[in-house]
């Protein structure tokens, strides 16, 4: 079983639970609903962020590293532009747990697909959004598919064994649980940086 197959299999149930919590119709109903979605996503992302060792990912040759990091920081910027300030993402500590980093990143990188769908629907209902409020969901614009393919190629190039697959799968499930918890709360407590 490849790493990608192991991660998909391990997270299938959690992925379905999370998708069941997020209603495209609700998220795209208004700018306020969109802002709430971003706040909830930020809560899940912030819980995962400390697990990400970007130095390790650079050493392992993750393609387009700085663009990927910038996309996540764009979430904070979008929320500020929408009038919902949140604290910046805190830098994680150096990790020796490479499988955990990889499992968590798998979940975060996969979120780009849903973001593009939500943005398209939101713009259909509300009209074009100001550019400084949709940088996160825009992802890499017309390059989203290529960034995902590059990520998957990188993932599949990693040398792994059974212990790596198990640890990465556990980390990916835990990352989904962070998002499930964040989206279970319909009105997150406002946080001002």
Order of alpha helices (4+ residues) and beta strands (2+ residues): alpha-alpha-alpha-alpha-alpha-alpha-alpha-alpha-alpha
